[in-house]
Amino acid sequence: MSITENKIKVNSLEWFYRESLPIGKTDLLPVLLLHGLPSQSYSWRNIIPALATQGTRAIAPDWIGYGFSSKPEKRDFAYTPDSFITALEAFTKALELERFSLVVQGFLGSVGLQYALRHPEKIVNLAILNTPISSTAKLPWKIQQMGLPLAGEIITQDPLLVDRTLEGGSGYRIADKDLDIYRKPFLKTSAAGRGLLATIRNLQLKPAMAEIEVGFKQWQKPVLISWGVNDPWLPVDMAENFANSVPQGELVKLNNVGHYPQEHYHETILQDLLPFVRCSVSS
């Protein structure tokens, strides 16, 4: 099943998104996949076609400021959770996504969780892959330093930050052909680095984690937590505590897997993800 690359302008922002459509008619609800830092929708390249093969429309956007989506200056886009959530809501309306499964991963995946809490009527179920979900979560130093005064402006203009972060978080080499795509936005425009810098400085992780911890204790829809236990930044006990606090939470531990599970272990993830998101319109 092939992946198409698409663009859609919503208000003043242009979203780039990858998508696979199932062949023929289907009554299954779509799946929206949201990437983390400093990644892009390309990270879902091995997940999207498998979803479409089972009859599920799969959409993975590049967040505003990332990948091949618009990279507005911070005077035009605040790069706060609220600004990302507002933009995401407009994106889902533009694509006429009324109800869908939501899959999130990484730092920025937490913004997807805040979106779910604020728009529960849209979410049929939720899958979480190595995303900050606890007040104990902290930005790792590798990402923190990208937001430092003065140094951050320099670090975020280095395309090799992608290699260091993705490989450092996952614990595995990533093929050069894939790193070329991850680096491309940073090689194309300095705005990519400025967007990353603004995001890190405005992620507001502490209040975001408070919203997530409190909100999901009342969450009444299924939650699948697939967690790479070798994540150097987000320990597995965070996932265990969260799963125990969510009424319909299920935890799947992924051995030998780090912070970016979909990068190297998509086949393992799909064993649980495919049946989980197989939801019909009537569900």
C-alpha positions in Angstrom: 0.0 0.0 0.0 1.6 3.3 -1.1 1.9 6.5 0.9 0.9 9.7 -0.7 2.4 13.1 0.2 -0.1 15.9 0.4 -0.5 19.6 1.4 -3.5 21.5 2.6 -3.7 25.1 3.5 -5.8 25.8 6.7 -6.2 29.4 7.5 -2.7 30.8 7.0 -0.9 27.6 7.7 0.1 24.9 5.2 0.1 21.4 6.5 2.1 18.6 4.9 0.8 15.1 5.6 1.4 11.6 4.6 -1.6 9.3 4.0 -2.6 5.8 2.9 -6.1 5.1 1.7 -7.6 1.6 1.9 -8.7 0.0 -1.4 -12.4 -0.2 -1.8 -15.2 0.7 0.7 -14.5 0.4 4.4 -16.6 1.1 7.5 -13.5 1.5 9.7 -12.7 4.8 11.3 -9.5 6.6 10.3 -6.3 6.8 12.4 -4.3 10.1 13.0 -0.7 9.7 13.9 1.3 12.5 15.6 5.1 12.6 15.8 7.5 13.8 18.5 10.6 16.0 18.7 12.6 16.6 16.5 11.0 14.3 14.1 8.3 14.4 11.4 5.6 12.2 9.9 8.2 10.2 8.1 8.7 8.3 11.3 5.3 6.5 10.7 6.4 5.3 7.2 6.2 1.6 8.2 3.0 2.0 10.2 0.8 3.9 7.7 0.7 1.3 4.9 -0.1 -1.6 7.3 -3.1 0.4 8.6 -4.4 1.0 5.1 -3.9 -2.7 4.2 -6.4 -3.7 7.0 -8.9 -1.1 5.7 -8.0 1.9 7.9 -7.3 5.3 6.4 -4.1 6.5 8.0 -3.0 10.2 8.2 0.2 11.5 9.6 0.8 15.2 9.5 4.0 17.1 10.1 3.3 19.5 13.0 3.4 23.2 12.1 7.1 24.1 12.3 8.3 20.6 11.4 9.1 18.5 8.4 7.6 20.0 5.3 4.7 21.9 7.0 4.7 25.7 7.3 7.4 27.2 9.6 6.0 30.5 10.7 8.0 32.9 12.8 7.1 33.0 16.5 5.4 36.4 16.2 2.9 34.6 13.9 2.7 31.3 15.7 3.4 31.0 19.4 4.7 27.3 19.4 2.8 26.7 22.7 0.6 23.7 23.4 -2.5 25.9 23.0 -1.3 27.1 19.5 -0.5 23.5 18.4 -3.9 22.3 19.6 -5.8 25.1 17.9 -4.0 24.4 14.6 -4.5 20.6 14.9 -8.3 21.1 15.5 -8.4 23.3 12.3 -6.5 20.6 10.4 -8.9 17.8 11.5 -11.9 19.9 10.5 -10.3 20.7 7.1 -9.8 16.9 6.5 -13.4 16.3 7.8 -12.1 13.9 10.5 -15.1 13.7 12.8 -14.1 10.6 14.8 -10.8 8.8 14.7 -8.2 6.7 16.6 -5.3 8.9 17.8 -1.7 7.6 18.0 1.0 9.8 19.6 4.7 9.5 20.3 7.4 11.5 21.9 7.8 15.1 23.2 5.0 16.9 21.2 3.0 13.7 21.5 2.0 15.2 24.9 0.3 18.0 22.9 -1.7 15.3 21.1 -2.9 14.0 24.5 -3.9 17.5 25.6 -5.9 17.7 22.3 -7.6 14.4 23.1 -8.6 15.7 26.6 -10.1 18.9 25.1 -11.8 17.1 22.2 -12.9 13.7 23.6 -15.9 13.6 21.3 -13.5 13.1 18.4 -11.4 10.3 19.9 -12.6 6.7 19.7 -9.5 5.3 21.3 -5.9 6.3 22.0 -2.5 4.7 21.5 0.5 6.1 23.3 4.1 5.3 22.4 6.8 6.6 24.7 5.3 10.0 25.4 5.7 12.1 28.5 2.6 11.3 30.7 3.7 12.1 34.2 4.8 15.0 36.3 8.1 13.2 36.8 8.8 13.6 33.0 11.6 16.0 32.1 13.0 17.1 28.9 16.2 15.2 28.3 19.4 17.2 28.3 19.9 16.3 24.6 16.7 18.3 23.9 17.0 20.8 26.7 20.3 22.2 25.4 18.6 23.0 22.1 16.6 25.7 24.0 19.4 27.3 25.9 20.0 31.0 25.5 22.5 31.7 22.7 23.7 28.1 22.5 20.2 27.0 21.4 20.2 29.3 18.4 23.4 27.6 17.2 22.5 24.0 18.0 19.1 24.1 16.3 20.7 25.2 13.1 22.8 22.1 12.9 21.1 19.4 10.8 23.1 16.7 12.5 21.1 17.3 15.7 18.5 15.0 14.1 21.0 12.1 13.9 22.2 12.7 17.4 18.7 12.9 18.9 16.9 10.1 17.0 19.8 7.7 17.3 20.5 8.7 20.9 16.9 8.2 21.9 16.4 4.9 20.0 19.8 3.4 20.8 20.2 2.2 17.2 21.6 3.4 13.9 19.2 4.9 11.4 20.0 4.4 7.7 21.5 7.3 5.9 18.6 7.4 3.3 16.2 7.9 6.2 18.4 10.5 8.0 18.6 12.4 4.7 14.8 12.9 4.8 14.9 13.9 8.5 17.7 16.4 7.9 16.2 17.9 4.7 14.0 20.6 6.4 17.0 21.9 8.4 19.1 22.0 5.2 16.4 23.8 3.3 15.6 26.7 5.7 16.8 28.1 8.9 13.1 28.4 9.9 13.2 24.7 10.8 15.7 25.3 13.6 13.8 28.4 14.8 10.6 26.4 15.0 12.3 23.7 17.1 13.9 26.3 19.3 10.6 28.1 19.9 8.8 24.8 20.7 11.4 23.7 23.3 11.2 27.1 25.0 7.4 27.0 25.0 6.5 23.4 25.6 5.2 24.2 29.1 5.8 20.6 30.2 4.9 21.0 33.9 1.4 22.3 33.4 0.9 19.9 30.4 1.7 16.9 32.6 -0.6 18.2 35.3 -3.4 18.4 32.8 -2.7 14.9 31.5 -2.3 13.2 34.9 -5.6 14.7 36.2 -7.6 14.4 32.9 -6.9 10.7 32.1 -8.0 9.5 35.5 -11.5 10.2 34.2 -10.9 9.1 30.6 -13.5 6.4 29.7 -12.1 5.2 26.3 -9.6 2.4 25.6 -5.9 3.4 25.9 -3.1 1.2 24.5 0.3 2.1 25.9 3.1 0.5 23.8 6.4 1.3 25.6 10.0 0.8 24.6 11.5 -0.2 27.9 15.0 0.9 26.9 13.9 4.6 26.6 16.8 6.6 28.1 14.5 9.6 28.8 11.1 8.2 29.8 11.3 5.2 32.2 8.9 2.3 31.9 7.6 2.8 35.5 6.0 6.0 34.1 4.0 3.9 31.7 3.1 1.4 34.4 1.8 4.1 36.8 -0.2 5.7 34.0 -1.7 2.4 32.8 -2.9 1.7 36.4 -4.5 5.2 36.7 -6.5 5.0 33.4 -9.8 3.1 33.7 -9.3 1.3 30.4 -5.5 1.3 30.1 -3.5 -1.6 28.7 0.3 -1.6 28.8 2.5 -3.5 26.3 6.2 -3.5 27.1 8.5 -3.6 24.1 11.9 -5.2 25.0 15.1 -3.9 23.4 13.2 -0.8 22.2 14.0 2.9 23.0 12.3 6.2 22.7 11.3 6.0 19.1 9.6 2.5 18.8 8.2 3.0 15.4 11.6 3.7 13.9 13.0 0.2 14.3 10.2 -2.1 15.7 7.1 -1.3 13.7 6.3 -5.0 13.2 6.2 -5.6 17.0 4.0 -2.5 17.5 1.6 -3.5 14.7 0.8 -6.8 16.4 -1.2 -4.8 19.0 -1.9 -1.6 17.2 -3.7 -3.1 14.2 -6.5 -4.9 16.1 -6.7 -2.0 18.6 -7.5 0.7 16.0 -9.8 -1.6 14.0 -12.9 0.4 14.9 -16.0 0.6 12.8 -18.1 3.7 12.3 -20.8 2.2 14.5 -18.5 1.6 17.4 
